[in-house]
Amino acid sequence: MNVLKKNRVYINKKGFTAFRSAVLFLLASFVVFASGSCKIYRFTDASIDPNLKTFNVTPTINIATLQNPNAAPNFTDKVKDKFLSNTRMVLTQDNGDLQFAATIIEYNIEPVSITNTETTAQNRLNIAVKFECINTKEATKSFTQTFRDGENFDANAQFSSVESGLNNTIFDRLTQQIFNKIFGNW
């Protein structure tokens, strides 16, 4: 019985060692094949036409009634950053394969949550951007569309102290919506 128990332990250790070796071999194979391929695919890269090499962004215009002097340049920067960090496209001054123009048409605050004492508990900053994309390689994929988003904030907070953070959050989501519209043909 003692010999069987020892053999069983030996087989388990040997089996475990073989299993571990097989797993390590598979992981090493995956790394070698993945690094040897042209690129590692990401979900966001799914529909990017390889003929699209460049893009340009004209400065955003702000025609909203409530004005934030930093909103337009910040949005322009967010669009540039999104496409530079999520594609292999190169930013140009003009005549890009994709040409972008944006106008902030809405920038307002509205109450969204009223308490039982009829005071506002939360407000919402809403931003809408009219965005034009001209695809010089495939004109049928050009579009003009309005994208909207907003973010709630505590009504007791001073708006000027939370505005920058709200803008960043909303602009991130708006640029993601735009990116999905352009490359989301999956």
N, C-alpha and C positions, 0 to 999 in steps of 0.2 A: 504494500500500500504506500509505503514511504517513497519507493522508486517511482510509482505512478504519479504521485503528487509532485515530485521533483520534475519529472518529465512534463507534466502539465504546466507547471510554472515556467519551465524552459520554453515550451511551445508558445505560451502566452507572451513571454518576453520577445521571443523570436518573431511571432506574428505581429506584435505591436511595433517592433523595430522595422519589419517589412512594410507595414502600413504607413508608418511615419516616413520611411524612405520614399514610398510611392507618392505621398502627399507633397513632400519637398521637391521631388522630381517634377510633378505637375505644376507646382508654383514656379519653379525655375523655368520650365518650358514656356509658361504663360508670359513671364517677364521678358524672355528672349524674343518670343514672337511679337509681343506688344511693342517692344522697343525697336524691333526691326521693321515694323510696318511704317507706312507713310505718316500716319498720325493716329492718335487715340481719339476715337469719336466720342463726342459729348452730345447730349440731347439737343442743345442749342445749335449744334452744327448740322443738324439733320438735313436742312433744305437750303443750305447756302450754295448758290450757283458758283462753281469754280471760275467762271468768266468774270465775276464781280471782284475786281481787284482794288478799287479805290472808292472813296466816298468824300463828300464835302458837306458842311453844315453852315448855312448862312446864320448870322446872329439872330436869335429869337427876338421877336417884337412883342411888346406887352401893351395891349389895348384894353385891359380889364379896367373896370371902374375903380376898384381898390388897387392901388399901386404899391408894389414893393420894388424899389430900384435894383435890388440884387436878383430878383426872380428870373428875369430874362437871361442874363449872362450865366446864372447858375444852371438853368435848364439846358442851355447850349452846351455847357461843359459836361453835363450828365449824359447827353446824347452822344457826344464825342467819346467819352469814357466807356460807355456801354458798347459801342461798336468796335473800339480799339481793343477792349479786353475780351470780347466774346467772338471776334472774327479775326481772320488774317488780313483783313482789308486795311489799306493805308489811307490816312487822312490827307486830303489835298486842299489847296486853297479854293479851287473851282474846277468845273468840268469833271467831277467824279463819275464813276459808273452809276453810283447812287447819289442823288442830290436831295438834301433835306432842307426844309424850311418850316419853321414853327412860329405860331402866334399864340400868346396866352390871351384867351378871350374871356376867361372867367377866373376871378380870384376873390372869393367872398367868404364871409363868416355867417353861419346861421345857428340858431339854437336847435339842439336835437333832443335834449332830455330835460323835461320839466319836473320839478319836485312837487310834492303834495302841498307845499306852501306857495305854489305858482312862481317859483324862482327857477332860473336855469341852472341845471347841474353840469351840463356839458354843452360845448359848442363844437361846430365842425367847420374846418377850413376846407373849402371846395376849390379845386383848380381844374380848369378845362383848357386844353391845348388843341388848336387846329393844326394838324401836321400834314405836310405835303411831302410825298416821296416820289421822285422822278427816277425811274429805272431806265437808263439810256441803252441798256442791252436788250431789254424785253419790255417794251412800252405797255403791254397789257398788265404788267405787274405794278404800274404806277398808280398812286391813289392820293386822295385828299380825304382825311377823316378827322373827326373831333374825338379826342380821348379825354375822359373825365375820371377823377379820383378825389378822395377826400380823407381826412383824418380827424377823429374826435379829440378834444382836449378839455381839461377841467375849466369850467366857466370862471372859477375863482383865480385862475392863473392869469398873469399879465401876458397878453398876446405877444408882445414884443420879446418876451423872454422865452417863449416856446416856438415862435414862428420859424426860426432857422431849422430846428429839428423836424418840424412838421413839413416844411418845404422839402427837405432831404428825403423823408419817407415817401411823400407823395410823388416827387420827381423820380425816385427809384422805381416805383410801381408804374408810373406813366411810361418811362423809357422801356420797361419790360413789356408793357402792352404793345408799344410801337414795334419793338424788336420781334415780338411774336407775330404781329400782323405782317411784317416784311418777310420773315423767314419761316413762318408757321404753316407752310403748305403741306404738312404731313397728314 
